Amino acid sequence: MKPQASFKASTWKSWNGLKEYSYSVFHAPTSSAELQTIVAQSDSLRVVGTGRSSADICGGCAELLSLHLMPDFYRYDPVSRTVHVGAGMMLSELIQRMERDGRSFGALPDIDCITVGGAVSTGTHGTGRGAQSLSDYLVSITIILADGTRQVIDKSSPMIHAMQVSIGLLGIIEQVEFATVDLFTLALKEFPIDDRQWLSTWREHYETNDFLRLLWLPHTGFGYAIIGNKFTGEAPFTEKKAPEWHRYRRDVSSFLYSHSHNLPFLTALANQILKRLFFSSRTRKTGTLYGSTVTKSRGSTLELAEWTIPFDAFNDCFKDMKKGLSRLDNHAYAHIPMDIRFMDAGQAWLGNNNGNRTVTVGCVSRTPAHADSYRAFGLVESVFLAHGGRPHWAKRFKACRAQLQKLYPAFDDFVALRRSLDPACKFLNKYLAGIFG
Ligand SMILES: Cc1cc2nc3c(=O)[nH]c(=O)nc-3n(C[C@H](O)[C@H](O)[C@H](O)COP(=O)(O)OP(=O)(O)OC[C@H]3O[C@@H](n4cnc5c(N)ncnc54)[C@H](O)[C@@H]3O)c2cc1C
């Protein structure tokens, strides 16, 4: 069968413009059969979602494929309380459909303009007590393997834990089935909290609240806590909105950091200004998990790194990171905020919460073009690696295969499975070949 929608050779660019590759064919299949034919016939193929990953995991193959023209597939099964969805659907669309059916995920990432396939493939996660990644909520997965065969893998197969986070290396995910929970409302409180205080209380907050997220404000001595609990409406809860000007936070950050680039020590001053303007007030709000905690629009692009560490190792790791970022001789100043989130242990072989309750720490460069000279990335990576931390697969890191291999008990099993399912290496680009080839 001839694929119906293939575009001529051109160039693919990631969302923030830092990755750029030419390709010879761009496929956009419109049916399952067509997708199978493309996969079977191609020698070098990667799927792209919205290209929002900072890691080099999308392009770099001769042929690219997008699922955006596949049939719009969504079904809620009220008996199993699971949703079945096409992997090309945007997460925003999926969540809204689930809410109409009275369903929610147990946790959500702080982004909705990504594809379901991209989120699942990279272990995209949320935060809170018992929170996990969307991959951890998988009940079954329908995948097109390298030889073009279509397989449904469910929890009865040990392969499900390899498939959960597979970075497009084991096949093309066509559909997934997720476990869901009843739709709930959260009552959230947001407030500044100094470093000493949150470092000594975060575990207690994690145990006693349904939702916990901390926006750490490097070079200020403060964080900004977001704590929430399920809200039934029985007890009174008075809302308190953030000041109007808070909606300019990202614009002001981008402006200040574009100027601090040449004189990195000014980052510390920029952070003090941003803290005063945007992270000093106490607010209270209610809403669904999606409505109250997920950012819906992002005006500017970013370059992101994220590192993860077991609960027990976090405080020491954080102290070393803070010490490193405070040194005056290394120019490793970090932008606001560094997002600190909390996940329960999972079983995905490449999940960064595999086997451990895990704290995740984000590191962001507000100006993607300056990312290569943004020294905080290197500093944070070296501290986390020294403490046994794992990187987020979708985000920026430099650790090599030998380092990563030590961090995941099933790393070699994943590589062996990848080889057996894709012996001709059609799903590997150069970056991924360096790690999993
Ligand atoms: C502003 C911003 C905020 C973010 N917030 C969070 C967050 O809160 N939590 C978090 O964990 N992450 C977060 N991320 C990371 C983000 O969730 C991942 O980068 C995600 O993969 C992006 O989805 P995408 O559709 O753009 O995927 P892409 O970047 O296009 O692809 C990611 C990978 O998935 C593969 N892939 C995509 N679809 C399929 C498929 N159908 N079958 C097989 N492989 C596939 C691709 O080949 C690629 O390897 C954030 C990123 C940004 C830019």
The ligand as a MOL file (V3000), in Angstrom:
LIG
                    3D

  0  0  0     0  0            999 V3000
M  V30 BEGIN CTAB
M  V30 COUNTS 53 58 0 0 0
M  V30 BEGIN ATOM
M  V30 1 C 7.6990 23.7920 28.4040 0
M  V30 2 C 7.8480 22.3390 28.6970 0
M  V30 3 C 7.2990 21.8170 29.8540 0
M  V30 4 C 7.4550 20.4470 30.1370 0
M  V30 5 N 6.9160 19.9670 31.2880 0
M  V30 6 C 7.1260 18.6700 31.6190 0
M  V30 7 C 6.6210 18.1430 32.8370 0
M  V30 8 O 5.9140 18.8150 33.5830 0
M  V30 9 N 6.9240 16.8420 33.1480 0
M  V30 10 C 7.7060 16.0670 32.3260 0
M  V30 11 O 7.9890 14.9220 32.6850 0
M  V30 12 N 8.1390 16.5360 31.1330 0
M  V30 13 C 7.8710 17.8020 30.7830 0
M  V30 14 N 8.3380 18.2830 29.5820 0
M  V30 15 C 8.9630 17.3350 28.6360 0
M  V30 16 C 7.9280 16.8490 27.6230 0
M  V30 17 O 6.8500 16.2620 28.2580 0
M  V30 18 C 8.5550 15.8370 26.6600 0
M  V30 19 O 9.5790 16.5040 25.9630 0
M  V30 20 C 7.5660 15.2220 25.6710 0
M  V30 21 O 8.1760 14.1520 25.0280 0
M  V30 22 C 7.1190 16.2070 24.6380 0
M  V30 23 O 6.1230 15.6030 23.8250 0
M  V30 24 P 6.1780 15.7730 22.2520 0
M  V30 25 O 4.8530 15.4200 21.7030 0
M  V30 26 O 6.7170 17.1120 21.9160 0
M  V30 27 O 7.2290 14.6490 21.9190 0
M  V30 28 P 8.5090 14.7640 21.0050 0
M  V30 29 O 9.4980 15.6640 21.6750 0
M  V30 30 O 8.1210 15.1140 19.6190 0
M  V30 31 O 9.0320 13.2590 21.0410 0
M  V30 32 C 9.5840 12.7260 22.2040 0
M  V30 33 C 10.0500 11.2880 21.9370 0
M  V30 34 O 8.9240 10.4450 21.8300 0
M  V30 35 C 8.9840 9.7030 20.6240 0
M  V30 36 N 7.6100 9.4990 20.1960 0
M  V30 37 C 6.6440 10.4310 20.0140 0
M  V30 38 N 5.4920 9.8390 19.6240 0
M  V30 39 C 5.7350 8.5080 19.5710 0
M  V30 40 C 4.9580 7.3730 19.2240 0
M  V30 41 N 3.6900 7.4840 18.8350 0
M  V30 42 N 5.5630 6.1520 19.2540 0
M  V30 43 C 6.8450 6.0100 19.6110 0
M  V30 44 N 7.6250 7.0600 19.9450 0
M  V30 45 C 7.0860 8.2900 19.9360 0
M  V30 46 C 9.7970 10.5730 19.6770 0
M  V30 47 O 10.3900 9.8240 18.6430 0
M  V30 48 C 10.8220 11.1160 20.6460 0
M  V30 49 O 11.8390 10.1600 20.8430 0
M  V30 50 C 8.1720 19.6140 29.2490 0
M  V30 51 C 8.6940 20.1450 28.0700 0
M  V30 52 C 8.5360 21.4930 27.7890 0
M  V30 53 C 9.1160 22.0510 26.5250 0
M  V30 END ATOM
M  V30 BEGIN BOND
M  V30 1 1 1 2
M  V30 2 1 2 3
M  V30 3 2 2 52
M  V30 4 2 3 4
M  V30 5 1 4 5
M  V30 6 1 4 50
M  V30 7 2 5 6
M  V30 8 1 6 7
M  V30 9 1 6 13
M  V30 10 2 7 8
M  V30 11 1 7 9
M  V30 12 1 9 10
M  V30 13 2 10 11
M  V30 14 1 10 12
M  V30 15 2 12 13
M  V30 16 1 13 14
M  V30 17 1 14 15
M  V30 18 1 14 50
M  V30 19 1 15 16
M  V30 20 1 16 17
M  V30 21 1 16 18
M  V30 22 1 18 19
M  V30 23 1 18 20
M  V30 24 1 20 21
M  V30 25 1 20 22
M  V30 26 1 22 23
M  V30 27 1 23 24
M  V30 28 2 24 25
M  V30 29 1 24 26
M  V30 30 1 24 27
M  V30 31 1 27 28
M  V30 32 2 28 29
M  V30 33 1 28 30
M  V30 34 1 28 31
M  V30 35 1 31 32
M  V30 36 1 32 33
M  V30 37 1 33 34
M  V30 38 1 33 48
M  V30 39 1 34 35
M  V30 40 1 35 36
M  V30 41 1 35 46
M  V30 42 1 36 37
M  V30 43 1 36 45
M  V30 44 2 37 38
M  V30 45 1 38 39
M  V30 46 1 39 40
M  V30 47 2 39 45
M  V30 48 1 40 41
M  V30 49 2 40 42
M  V30 50 1 42 43
M  V30 51 2 43 44
M  V30 52 1 44 45
M  V30 53 1 46 47
M  V30 54 1 46 48
M  V30 55 1 48 49
M  V30 56 2 50 51
M  V30 57 1 51 52
M  V30 58 1 52 53
M  V30 END BOND
M  V30 END CTAB
M  END
